[in-house]
Amino acid sequence: MEEYLTAKQVAEYLQVKPLTIYQWAREDKIPAIKIGRIWRFKKEAIDTYLEEQLHQKGSK
């Protein structure tokens, strides 16, 4: 079963403020889906995104 997180949960996971998560989602900086007015984040997609960011930073 796929696990979807709230912005608050992602913020805690990434150790940033929830407002930062909302801003990143609006700017397509992190993978997210908006259902009505509510943002949801697939945990697997967040983990994949983080890994990709690490590899990009390492190749510079």
N, C-alpha and C positions, 0 to 999 in steps of 0.2 A: 504494500500500500504506500502510495506517495505521501510524503509529509509536507504540508504547507504551513508556513510560519506567518505570523503577523509582523508588522513593522517593528513593534516593540520587541518581539522575540529575536528578530534579525539584529536589531540594535544591540541587544544584550550579547548575542553571539559574536558580533564584530566589535563590541566594546566602543560603540559610538552612540550619539544621541538619536532618538527616533526621528527627530526633524531632519537629520542628515540622511537617514534612510529614505524618507519621503522625497527629499530633494533629488537624491540619486535615482530613485525610481522614475520621477517625472522627467529627468534628463536622460533616461535610458542608460545610465551608468552601471546599473546592476539589473539582472534579470528579474522581472516582476510582472504580475498580471493584475489588472484593476477590474474588480467585479462591482459594478455600480460605483459607489464612492469608496470602496474598501480595497486596499492593496493587499495582495498575498504574494508570498515568495516561496518557491519550491526549494526546499533545503538542498536537494541534490544539485540544482542549478546554481545556487549560491556557492556551494563547495567547488563545483567545476569552474565557476568564474574566478574564485580565489586562486585556484591552481593555475589557471591561465595567466592571471596577473603576476604570479610568482615567476612563471617561466619567461614572461615578457621582460620583467625587470632583470632577470638573470642573464638574458641574452644581450642586454645593452652594454 
